[in-house]
Every structure is written in structure tokens, then in C-alpha cells.
Amino acid sequence: MANSICLLGGGAMGTACANVLAVEPTHDVRLWVRNPAYAHEIAESRENKRLLPGVRLADSILVTADAEAALKNANMVVVCVPTRGIRDVITTLKSHIPSEALLVSAVKGIENETLIRPSQMIQQLLGDRPVVAFGGPCHAEEVACGRPATVVAASDSLPHAEIVQQAFSNNNLRVYSNNDLLGVELAGALKNVIAIAAGISDGLQFGDNAKAALITRGLAEMVRFGEAMGAVPDTFYGLAGIGDLIATCGSQHSRNRRVGELLGQGQSLREIQDAMHAVAEGVFTARSIQSISQERQLDMPIAQEVFNVLFENKSPRTATIELMQRPLKPE
């Protein structure tokens, strides 16, 4: 089991993961925060006031902007930055990341430019080393407070997934292991796009029936996409798929659902993003899913309409009508 663990990223998820790991007294937990002033503020107040207000950070956690201090002798490094920030952060810290450290991704997205997953980006930058990725319903606001949650740790190398499983599991967080890394990462990315659609439904006040239909048909799209990419279909019916989909489509903590809700209420994407402190990964993932779907000729009607609303100035109501008017077919 890892003892010296460094979390890269001072966002909500990095802060939450640090608190989870600090429950075990034998863990030496370090939280690397890029901005020195913000790192100092969190270290002094023991609270991430901007992204996780009201949650006290355990006293045992070292919070620092000093990469050498954060990563020295770390035998597990957990990447907790947005997808679009992975390359910059890993490149900046590469010389400090121990070659023997187990790499973990708590990132859910697909890079726009290369259309690759977070684990692939990390391997591309640090060499072909095992990477473990988290999936499942794990809103930082609840995990950080010790509310019960269950997630999955996935890797092509199951023994490495089991190391992470042991390190993160405690009385409040139950971790399952999984060897379908591809499926777990795709599920985590796709559900954010469907959550934007669910939020649009909320913003338009369409009610429970419409939202339930979006979640159900959205899951069908996720499975279809995953199978085409080579993932195990059953993965999408587990924690990483339907579990995370339900949480993200319904939670008040979901940034992706919130983006959709505000779109449904008439705000523009620019207005929404300008007012947000954190990143809604689904906005960027929608572009990647659109590119892959077109290339592989996949039928992804909900994801397509989310893309149209986000980037083609399509009215949310018009997008809904066109979804409802698609040709009838068997389920």
C-alpha cells in the first residue's frame, strides 16, 4: 500500500481526495497547488474556500506550491486537474515525479486536439507506465465530508488497481477494482455530456419523465460509443457508467448539469463559463465526442444535440423538438 501520496491540483477533487487519504494515519499526504498564494491560503485556513467552502482540510495534509517538496519520494501520484490542464501540469512537474510512483487519474474527459483519454495523456508524457483511473459517483462536496460513497479504480493492470483500491478505501469510501480502463474512462467522459442534456431539461422545466428518458437513452448512447471503441459493455451498467450518470444528471453539485440548466433558462455558454470558478468537463468533451462520432459514423443523437446547443447556437427547445421527432424505431 502506498504511504507517500501526492495529489496534483488544488481543485475540489484534489482537496477531497486528500481528505480521503488522510483518514489513514500511516499516509503521508501532500496536496500540490499551482498558485503559491492560494496554496498558502489553503494551508493557513485549512479550507479550499473558492472550490470547496465549508470543508475542513485535515491538519496532517501538507499543502504546498513547491513541486519538489510535494513529490519527493512519493510512491503514488494522483492527477486531479482538468483534462485540458494535464499536459501543462505534467510537463511542468515531470522532473520531480518519481519514476517508480504509481500514477492515478481522477480526471474525466477526452482531449479535444488528440481525442485521447487522461490515462493515455499521462502515459504519453511520462512513459508507458501503469495508470489507474477512478470512475463512479464521487462528487467532491460529499466525499470530502466523509459521506458514504462507492467508486471504482480501473487499470489494464489489475494488481495496480488493487493497490489504489486499498489506499483509498475506508469506512466512508468503498472502492471496487476493475480492469476495463478504457470503459471506465469513456463512461466518465460521456456521462458529463448527457448531464448537460439533463440540465437543459431541468432549465426548460420539462419534468421527471423527460429527464428519466434522457438518462435512459443517454446510457444507450454511452454503451454504443463504448462498444465501438472496444470497451466492455457491462462497465457502463456499473458504478462508472449508470452510477455516475445518475449522480451527475441529478445532483445540485454537478457543474455539467448546472451548465445545461442555465442554457435551458436562456443564458449563453460564454455567460455561464465566465461566472463559473470550476471547469465543466462536459463542455469540452462534447467536442471530442462529436469528432469521434463523425469519424466512426456513430448514432449519438443526444450528444449531437448537446454539441449543437453548445457550439452551433441551436435553441435548447428546438434541439428537444428535433430529438422527439426522430424516426420511430424499436427500443
C-alpha positions in Angstrom: 0.0 0.0 0.0 1.2 3.5 -0.8 2.3 5.7 2.1 3.6 8.8 0.5 0.9 10.2 -1.8 0.9 13.4 -3.8 -2.2 14.9 -5.3 -1.7 17.3 -8.2 -4.3 20.1 -8.3 -5.9 22.4 -5.8 -9.4 22.0 -7.0 -12.4 20.4 -5.3 -11.4 16.8 -6.3 -7.8 17.2 -5.3 -8.9 18.6 -1.9 -11.5 15.8 -1.4 -9.0 13.0 -2.3 -6.5 14.5 0.1 -9.1 14.3 2.9 -10.0 10.7 2.0 -6.4 9.6 2.1 -5.6 11.4 5.3 -8.1 9.2 7.2 -5.4 6.6 7.3 -2.7 7.8 9.8 0.1 6.0 8.0 -0.4 8.0 4.8 1.9 11.0 4.2 -0.4 13.1 2.1 0.7 16.2 0.1 -1.5 18.5 -2.0 0.3 20.4 -4.7 -1.5 23.7 -5.6 0.0 25.6 -8.5 -0.7 29.1 -7.3 1.7 29.8 -4.3 -0.6 32.5 -2.8 -3.6 30.1 -3.0 -1.6 27.2 -1.6 -0.6 29.4 1.3 -4.2 30.5 1.9 -5.4 26.8 2.0 -2.6 25.8 4.2 -3.3 28.5 6.7 -7.1 28.4 6.7 -7.3 24.6 6.2 -10.1 25.3 3.8 -10.4 25.5 0.0 -12.7 28.5 0.2 -13.1 29.0 -3.5 -13.9 25.5 -4.7 -14.8 23.5 -1.5 -16.1 26.0 1.0 -17.0 24.8 4.4 -15.0 21.6 4.3 -12.0 21.5 6.7 -8.8 20.0 5.3 -7.1 17.5 7.6 -4.3 19.0 9.6 -1.9 16.3 8.6 -2.0 17.2 4.9 0.9 19.2 3.5 -0.4 21.9 1.1 2.3 23.5 -1.0 3.2 25.0 -4.3 6.7 23.6 -4.0 6.8 20.7 -6.5 10.0 19.2 -5.0 8.5 19.1 -1.5 5.2 17.8 -2.8 6.6 15.0 -4.9 9.8 13.9 -3.1 9.8 10.1 -2.5 6.1 9.9 -3.5 5.1 6.4 -4.4 1.6 7.4 -5.6 0.8 10.5 -7.7 -2.8 11.4 -8.3 -3.6 13.7 -11.1 -6.6 15.9 -10.2 -6.6 18.7 -12.8 -9.0 19.3 -15.7 -8.3 17.4 -18.9 -7.1 20.4 -20.7 -4.6 21.2 -17.9 -2.9 17.7 -17.8 -0.2 18.4 -20.4 0.9 21.6 -18.9 1.0 20.4 -15.3 2.7 17.1 -16.1 5.3 18.8 -18.3 6.0 21.4 -15.6 6.4 18.7 -12.9 7.9 15.9 -14.9 11.4 16.1 -13.5 10.0 15.9 -9.9 7.7 12.8 -10.4 9.5 9.7 -9.1 9.9 7.1 -11.8 8.6 4.3 -9.5 5.5 6.2 -8.4 2.1 4.6 -9.2 0.2 7.1 -11.4 -3.5 7.7 -10.8 -6.0 9.8 -12.8 -9.1 11.4 -11.1 -9.8 13.2 -14.4 -13.0 12.6 -16.6 -12.7 13.8 -20.1 -11.3 13.4 -23.6 -8.7 15.8 -25.0 -10.0 17.9 -27.9 -6.9 18.0 -30.0 -5.8 14.4 -29.9 -9.0 12.7 -28.8 -7.2 10.6 -26.2 -8.1 9.8 -22.6 -6.4 11.1 -19.5 -4.5 7.9 -18.8 -3.2 8.0 -22.4 -2.0 11.6 -21.9 -0.2 10.7 -18.7 1.5 7.7 -20.3 2.4 9.8 -23.4 4.1 12.3 -21.1 5.7 10.0 -18.5 6.3 6.8 -20.4 4.4 3.6 -20.8 3.7 3.1 -17.1 0.6 1.6 -15.5 -2.1 4.2 -14.8 -5.1 3.7 -12.6 -8.3 5.8 -13.2 -11.2 6.5 -10.9 -14.8 6.2 -12.0 -18.2 6.3 -10.4 -20.4 8.8 -8.5 -18.0 10.8 -6.3 -18.9 14.5 -6.0 -16.1 16.1 -4.1 -18.5 18.1 -2.0 -19.8 14.9 -0.4 -16.6 12.7 -0.5 -14.6 15.4 1.3 -17.1 15.5 4.2 -16.9 11.7 4.7 -20.4 10.9 3.4 -20.7 7.3 2.2 -19.7 6.8 -1.4 -18.6 3.9 -3.7 -16.3 4.2 -6.7 -14.2 2.0 -9.0 -10.4 2.0 -9.6 -9.6 0.7 -13.0 -6.4 -0.3 -14.8 -5.2 -2.6 -17.5 -3.0 -4.0 -14.7 -5.5 -5.2 -12.1 -2.8 -5.5 -9.3 -2.1 -1.8 -9.6 -5.9 -1.1 -9.4 -6.0 -3.1 -6.3 -3.1 -1.1 -4.7 -5.2 2.1 -5.3 -8.3 0.3 -4.0 -6.5 -0.5 -0.7 -5.1 3.0 -0.4 -8.4 4.9 -0.8 -10.8 2.6 0.9 -12.1 3.5 4.4 -15.3 3.3 6.4 -16.8 6.1 4.2 -15.5 5.2 0.8 -15.8 1.7 -0.7 -13.6 1.1 -3.8 -14.0 -1.6 -6.3 -11.3 -2.7 -8.7 -11.8 -3.1 -12.5 -9.6 -4.0 -15.4 -11.6 -2.2 -18.1 -9.6 1.1 -18.0 -11.0 2.1 -21.4 -14.6 1.6 -20.4 -14.3 3.4 -17.1 -12.6 6.4 -18.6 -15.1 6.6 -21.5 -18.0 6.3 -19.1 -16.7 9.2 -17.0 -16.3 11.4 -20.0 -19.6 10.6 -21.8 -21.8 11.0 -18.7 -20.9 14.6 -18.4 -22.3 15.3 -21.9 -25.5 13.6 -21.0 -25.7 15.5 -17.8 -25.7 18.8 -19.8 -28.7 17.5 -21.7 -30.4 16.6 -18.4 -29.7 20.1 -17.1 -31.2 21.6 -20.2 -34.3 19.6 -19.5 -34.4 21.0 -15.9 -33.9 24.5 -17.2 -36.8 24.1 -19.6 -38.9 22.6 -16.7 -39.7 19.5 -18.7 -40.2 17.4 -15.6 -39.3 13.9 -14.4 -40.5 11.9 -17.4 -38.3 13.8 -19.8 -35.2 13.6 -17.5 -35.7 9.9 -17.0 -35.9 9.4 -20.7 -32.7 11.4 -21.3 -30.8 9.4 -18.7 -32.0 6.1 -20.1 -31.4 6.9 -23.8 -28.2 8.6 -22.8 -27.0 5.4 -21.3 -27.8 3.6 -24.5 -25.6 6.1 -26.4 -22.8 5.6 -23.9 -22.9 1.8 -24.4 -23.0 2.2 -28.2 -20.0 4.5 -28.1 -18.1 2.4 -25.7 -18.6 -0.8 -27.7 -17.4 0.9 -30.8 -14.2 1.9 -29.1 -13.6 -1.6 -27.7 -14.8 -1.2 -24.1 -16.7 -3.8 -22.1 -20.4 -3.1 -22.3 -21.0 -4.3 -18.7 -18.8 -1.5 -17.5 -21.5 1.0 -18.4 -24.0 -0.7 -16.3 -21.8 -0.4 -13.2 -20.6 2.4 -11.0 -18.5 4.2 -13.7 -21.5 4.2 -16.1 -25.0 4.3 -14.8 -23.9 5.1 -11.2 -22.0 8.2 -12.2 -24.6 9.1 -14.8 -27.5 9.2 -12.2 -25.4 11.3 -9.8 -24.2 13.8 -12.4 -27.6 14.2 -14.0 -29.4 14.8 -10.8 -27.1 16.4 -8.3 -27.0 20.0 -7.2 -23.2 19.6 -7.1 -22.9 18.8 -10.8 -21.3 21.6 -12.8 -22.3 19.9 -16.0 -26.0 19.6 -15.1 -25.8 23.3 -14.0 -24.4 24.4 -17.3 -27.3 22.7 -19.1 -29.8 24.1 -16.7 -28.6 27.7 -17.3 -28.6 27.1 -21.1 -32.2 25.9 -20.8 -33.0 29.1 -18.9 -31.6 31.2 -21.8 -28.1 32.1 -20.8 -25.3 31.8 -23.3 -22.3 29.4 -22.9 -20.0 32.4 -22.6 -22.0 33.9 -19.8 -22.1 30.6 -17.9 -18.4 29.9 -18.2 -17.5 33.5 -17.2 -19.4 33.1 -14.0 -18.0 29.6 -13.1 -15.0 29.1 -10.8 -14.5 25.4 -11.8 -14.4 23.6 -15.1 -17.5 21.7 -16.5 -15.7 18.9 -18.4 -18.7 18.0 -20.5 -18.5 21.2 -22.5 -15.1 20.3 -23.8 -15.8 16.5 -24.0 -18.8 17.3 -26.3 -16.4 18.5 -29.0 -14.3 15.3 -28.7 -17.4 13.0 -28.8 -18.7 14.9 -31.8 -15.3 14.4 -33.7 -15.1 10.7 -32.8 -18.8 10.0 -33.6 -18.5 11.6 -37.0 -15.3 9.8 -37.8 -16.8 6.4 -36.8 -20.3 7.2 -38.1 -21.9 6.5 -34.7 -25.5 7.4 -34.0 -25.3 9.7 -30.9 -28.4 12.0 -31.2 -28.4 13.4 -27.6 -24.7 14.1 -27.7 -25.1 15.6 -31.1 -27.8 18.0 -29.9 -25.8 19.0 -26.9 -23.0 19.9 -29.2 -25.4 21.9 -31.4 -26.7 23.8 -28.4 -23.2 24.5 -27.1 -21.4 25.4 -30.3 -23.9 25.9 -33.1 -26.2 28.4 -31.3 -29.1 26.0 -31.5 -32.1 26.7 -29.3 -32.4 24.1 -26.5 -36.1 23.9 -27.2 -35.5 23.3 -30.9 -33.0 20.7 -30.1 -35.5 18.9 -27.9 -38.2 19.0 -30.5 -35.9 17.5 -33.1 -35.0 14.7 -30.7 -38.7 14.0 -30.2 -39.3 14.0 -34.0 -36.6 11.5 -34.9 -37.9 8.5 -36.9 -39.7 5.9 -34.8 -38.0 2.6 -34.1 -37.9 -0.4 -31.7 -36.2 0.1 -28.4 
